[in-house]
Amino acid sequence: RGGCSGFLRPKGRYGAVRGGTTQPGCAIRQAPMDILLVSTEFAPYIVETHAAEAVTSLAKSLRLLGHEVTVALPRYPAFEAAGILAARRLTPLRLEGGGEVVVFDAQLPSGVQLVLFDAPLLFERPGVYGEEGEDYADNAKRFGFFSDAVAALVRARAELGKTFDVVHLHDYAAGLVAVKLAARPGPTLPTVLTVHDGLLSGQFPLKAK
């Protein structure tokens, strides 16, 4: 009898399905994927809601399953304070609407990759979303910039032939990334949004910048 082989892989925005054939009655295994998680929290470094622990646990679990996992985050001072060594990219990442952002790369012992966007005026603050129960007045600008940076990262990877298979967004601060990616013509990239805390609504005026 012939052996079982084959796998499933999602069709991405910039790539095609890759897989093989399988015999009747054989299980289809999932091929390793290149997954991007997008969050503004990541335990134990920056924790404000339970999303931080959830994102960290998910990243570790996916790595144990053999997937490539990248977590995109703002570059908080807490990372360096915890001893994480991040390498600065020589070339800043150009943003779609103009401007650029300096990017740092790091790897955790679990094999999870971190991509950190450097914007000290926006993210070197005591809180993630605000302080003393009040949101920061410029959150629309802060998380809009973060979303622009993530979208630029996804596009830059695609241009290098290293397309992410799935983008998983966490809470409202990352939700705009889906809009940014969908605004460009072409096939869509599989995108998931998980809302961990419904109280973080992220409501802003339409003209907020």
C-alpha positions in Angstrom: 0.0 0.0 0.0 1.0 3.6 -0.6 2.0 5.7 2.4 0.1 8.7 3.7 1.5 12.1 2.8 0.2 15.6 2.3 -0.6 18.7 4.2 -2.8 21.8 4.1 -1.6 25.4 4.2 -3.9 28.5 3.9 -3.7 30.5 0.7 -2.2 33.9 1.5 -2.4 37.3 0.1 0.8 37.0 -1.9 1.3 33.2 -2.2 -0.4 30.1 -3.3 -1.4 27.0 -1.4 1.4 24.5 -1.0 0.7 20.9 -0.3 0.8 17.3 -1.5 -1.5 14.4 -2.1 -2.9 12.0 0.4 -4.4 8.5 0.2 -8.1 7.8 1.2 -8.3 7.3 4.9 -5.1 9.2 5.7 -5.1 12.2 8.0 -4.0 15.5 6.5 -1.4 17.2 8.6 -1.0 20.9 8.9 2.2 22.3 7.4 4.3 24.7 9.5 3.0 28.3 9.0 4.7 31.7 9.3 2.4 33.5 11.8 2.4 37.1 12.8 0.9 38.1 16.1 0.2 41.8 16.7 -0.3 43.2 20.2 0.5 46.1 22.4 1.0 43.8 25.4 3.3 40.8 26.0 3.9 39.1 29.3 6.0 39.4 31.4 7.4 42.5 29.9 4.4 44.8 29.3 1.2 43.8 31.1 -1.9 45.8 31.6 -4.7 43.4 30.8 -5.0 39.6 30.5 -4.3 39.9 26.8 -0.6 40.0 27.7 -0.6 36.5 29.1 -2.8 35.2 26.3 -0.6 36.4 23.5 2.5 35.1 25.2 1.0 31.7 25.8 -0.3 31.5 22.2 3.1 32.4 20.8 4.8 29.6 22.8 2.1 27.1 22.0 2.4 27.8 18.3 6.2 27.4 18.4 5.8 24.0 20.1 3.6 23.0 17.2 6.5 23.8 14.9 5.2 27.1 13.4 7.3 30.2 12.9 6.0 32.9 15.2 6.7 36.6 15.1 5.2 39.1 17.5 5.0 42.7 16.5 5.0 45.3 19.3 5.9 48.8 20.1 9.5 49.0 21.5 8.9 49.6 25.2 11.8 50.3 27.6 10.7 47.3 29.6 12.2 45.0 27.0 15.7 46.3 27.4 15.2 46.6 31.2 14.5 42.8 31.2 17.7 42.1 29.4 16.3 41.4 25.9 19.0 42.0 23.3 17.4 43.6 20.3 19.3 44.4 17.1 18.5 47.6 15.2 17.9 47.3 11.5 20.2 49.4 9.4 17.4 50.5 7.1 14.2 52.1 8.6 10.8 50.7 7.5 9.0 53.1 5.1 5.4 53.7 6.0 2.6 53.8 3.3 1.5 57.4 4.1 5.0 58.8 4.3 7.6 58.7 7.1 9.5 55.8 8.5 10.0 53.8 11.6 13.2 52.3 13.1 12.8 48.5 13.7 14.5 46.3 16.2 14.6 42.5 16.1 15.0 40.0 19.0 14.5 36.3 19.6 13.2 34.8 22.8 14.6 31.4 24.2 11.3 29.8 23.0 12.3 30.7 19.4 9.6 33.4 19.2 10.7 36.3 17.1 10.0 39.9 18.3 9.7 42.9 15.9 9.8 46.1 17.9 8.8 49.5 16.4 10.7 52.4 17.9 8.5 55.4 18.7 9.7 56.7 22.1 7.4 59.8 22.0 4.4 57.6 21.6 5.2 54.5 23.7 7.7 55.4 26.4 5.0 56.1 29.0 3.9 54.6 32.3 0.8 53.0 30.8 -0.1 51.2 27.6 -3.5 52.8 27.0 -3.6 55.5 29.7 -3.0 56.4 33.3 -5.3 56.6 36.4 -8.3 55.4 34.5 -8.0 58.0 31.7 -7.0 57.1 28.2 -4.1 59.0 26.6 -5.5 61.8 24.5 -3.4 60.8 21.5 -4.2 57.1 21.4 -5.6 57.4 17.9 -2.3 58.7 16.7 -0.3 56.2 18.8 -2.2 53.1 17.6 -2.6 54.4 14.1 1.1 54.8 13.8 1.6 51.3 15.2 -0.9 49.9 12.6 0.9 51.6 9.8 4.2 50.1 10.9 2.7 46.6 11.1 1.2 46.9 7.7 4.5 48.1 6.3 6.2 45.1 7.8 3.8 42.7 6.2 4.3 44.3 2.8 8.0 44.4 3.1 8.2 40.7 4.0 6.0 39.9 1.0 8.3 41.9 -1.3 11.2 39.7 0.0 9.3 36.5 -0.7 8.7 35.8 3.0 5.0 36.2 3.2 3.2 35.7 6.5 0.6 33.0 6.2 -1.7 34.4 8.9 -1.9 37.7 10.8 -3.5 37.5 14.2 -4.5 40.9 15.7 -5.1 41.3 19.4 -7.6 43.9 20.8 -8.6 47.3 19.3 -5.1 48.8 19.4 -4.1 46.3 16.6 -7.5 46.1 14.8 -6.7 48.9 12.3 -4.0 46.7 10.8 -6.8 44.7 9.0 -8.1 47.9 7.4 -4.6 49.0 6.3 -3.9 45.6 4.7 -7.3 45.4 3.0 -6.9 48.9 1.5 -4.3 47.7 -1.0 -5.5 45.8 -4.2 -4.8 42.1 -4.6 -5.7 38.9 -2.8 -6.4 39.1 0.9 -4.1 37.8 3.7 -5.9 35.6 6.2 -6.4 37.9 9.2 -7.9 37.1 12.7 -8.9 39.6 15.4 -9.3 38.5 19.0 -10.9 40.9 21.4 -9.7 40.1 24.9 -11.2 43.1 26.7 -14.4 44.5 25.4 -14.0 47.5 27.7 -11.1 48.7 25.6 -13.3 50.1 22.9 -11.0 52.5 21.2 -13.6 55.0 20.1 -12.2 58.1 18.4 -13.6 61.0 16.3 -13.5 60.3 12.6 -11.0 63.2 12.2 -8.7 62.0 15.0 -5.0 62.0 14.0 
